[in-house]
Amino acid sequence: MTICRPGKGHLMIQFDAVHKRFPNGTTAVHDLSLEMPEGGVTVLVGSSGCGKTTTLRMINRMVDPTSGTIRVGGRDILEQDAAELRRSIGYVIQQSGLFPHRTVLDNIATVPLLLGWGRRKARARAAELLDTVGLAADAGRRYPHQLSGGQQQRVGVARALAADPPVLLMDEPFGAVDPVVRTQLQDELLRLQKELSKTIVFVTHDIDEAVRLGDQIAVFRTGGHLVQCASPAELLARPADDFVADFLGAERGLKLLSLTTLADVPQGPAPEGGAWTLVLDEARRPQHWRSKDGAELPVRPLRDRDSLLAALNESVASPNGLTVRVDADGVLTGVSSRDDIHEHAGRAHSEASVAA
Ligand SMILES: Nc1ncnc2c1ncn2[C@@H]1O[C@H](COP(=O)(O)OP(=O)(O)OP(=O)(O)O)[C@@H](O)[C@H]1O
């Protein structure tokens, strides 16, 4: 049995030896012990049918466990009224699950109205949340089908946040949108989470999404077995077995580099008079590389907060192996060599392995 114990901070959700067997004999979750810290994002990943959704739905009692105990905020959920519990837990699903015949504003106001807030107060809260999730005020008067898929997902998140629940369950919330919108929605969620510090349980098939969003990642395999639960860095550096390693994919070493910034990589002055010159504008913002014979190649400057993976990519793509560095205003601070970036990439890897 794999037990996940983050060991620091308060625990918001605790699974203790939880088992779920459906009446048709399917064991969806097998002897699960898993702890989710308050204010953290726990991502559940694994192949199709391995019990992620069932695990999630047991938290708000949409599915009751066959045996074992689940506590939310320290209290056994079976001792709590199911409807009340559900109202205190936000729930976001893949197709947003919005009511088609209600306006966006009324969709977002659903739970506050159920909780007995007056119509005016519920709508004012809904309008505020539209802004929080990055939607224009006029979207509130529209119906769900008049919004794009990505906008509908934002409304789904706003609706889940409406009564300010401490816990948010998200079941593949960004699974049905294209990769660009998906990245935007992930960015928004990270930004919101910095502000709101909810305890989030997030189900996804996408390991990159899990690494990007998770404070801890729980990997399941068929039969509802938890195989490993660890921080993204630990998981990538030390997968527990071949199943986890295969699940993480052949590029797990590179994924690990996406977790480390290039801030510590040394930088020197941009080269002058070599085969390639860095062309700057009058504010010293890099524009492009220019060769001796006048050819121009694009430059993609990086900031300190960018990842070592982005730097590695740049060191391969740039004509002279140099990665151009800029400050928050886009002004040149220096360049880093391919060797320095490779050395830091190797070091980040060894450090993660040792820490794990
Ligand atoms: N109501 C149910 N009755 C019987 N079996 C069920 C029921 N709900 C889920 N199952 C089965 O339990 C197992 C786990 O299902 P679950 O939906 O939790 O998996 P999942 O990991 O979320 O899958 P996916 O990634 O495909 O959404 C599957 O074998 C599924 O067929």
The ligand as a MOL file (V3000), in Angstrom:
LIG
                    3D

  0  0  0     0  0            999 V3000
M  V30 BEGIN CTAB
M  V30 COUNTS 31 33 0 0 0
M  V30 BEGIN ATOM
M  V30 1 N -21.3060 3.7900 -11.3930 0
M  V30 2 C -20.4340 2.8320 -11.7220 0
M  V30 3 N -20.7860 1.5410 -11.7420 0
M  V30 4 C -19.9190 0.5690 -12.0720 0
M  V30 5 N -18.6340 0.7910 -12.3930 0
M  V30 6 C -18.2250 2.0690 -12.4030 0
M  V30 7 C -19.0940 3.1500 -12.0790 0
M  V30 8 N -18.3740 4.3130 -12.1800 0
M  V30 9 C -17.1310 3.9650 -12.5430 0
M  V30 10 N -17.0370 2.6140 -12.6780 0
M  V30 11 C -15.8380 1.8560 -13.0340 0
M  V30 12 O -14.8550 2.1190 -12.0330 0
M  V30 13 C -13.5780 2.2080 -12.6430 0
M  V30 14 C -12.9590 3.5560 -12.3090 0
M  V30 15 O -13.7280 4.5610 -12.9830 0
M  V30 16 P -13.3260 6.1090 -12.8980 0
M  V30 17 O -14.3310 6.8640 -13.7020 0
M  V30 18 O -13.1640 6.4790 -11.4890 0
M  V30 19 O -11.9140 6.0950 -13.6140 0
M  V30 20 P -11.0520 7.3260 -14.1840 0
M  V30 21 O -9.6560 7.0470 -13.7940 0
M  V30 22 O -11.6350 8.6030 -13.7710 0
M  V30 23 O -11.2520 7.1000 -15.7430 0
M  V30 24 P -11.1470 8.1740 -16.9550 0
M  V30 25 O -9.7370 8.6930 -16.9370 0
M  V30 26 O -11.4250 7.3290 -18.1610 0
M  V30 27 O -12.1680 9.2300 -16.7060 0
M  V30 28 C -13.7710 1.9520 -14.1180 0
M  V30 29 O -13.5250 0.5850 -14.3770 0
M  V30 30 C -15.2240 2.2980 -14.3420 0
M  V30 31 O -15.7480 1.5520 -15.4220 0
M  V30 END ATOM
M  V30 BEGIN BOND
M  V30 1 1 1 2
M  V30 2 1 2 3
M  V30 3 2 2 7
M  V30 4 2 3 4
M  V30 5 1 4 5
M  V30 6 2 5 6
M  V30 7 1 6 7
M  V30 8 1 6 10
M  V30 9 1 7 8
M  V30 10 2 8 9
M  V30 11 1 9 10
M  V30 12 1 10 11
M  V30 13 1 11 12
M  V30 14 1 11 30
M  V30 15 1 12 13
M  V30 16 1 13 14
M  V30 17 1 13 28
M  V30 18 1 14 15
M  V30 19 1 15 16
M  V30 20 2 16 17
M  V30 21 1 16 18
M  V30 22 1 16 19
M  V30 23 1 19 20
M  V30 24 2 20 21
M  V30 25 1 20 22
M  V30 26 1 20 23
M  V30 27 1 23 24
M  V30 28 2 24 25
M  V30 29 1 24 26
M  V30 30 1 24 27
M  V30 31 1 28 29
M  V30 32 1 28 30
M  V30 33 1 30 31
M  V30 END BOND
M  V30 END CTAB
M  END
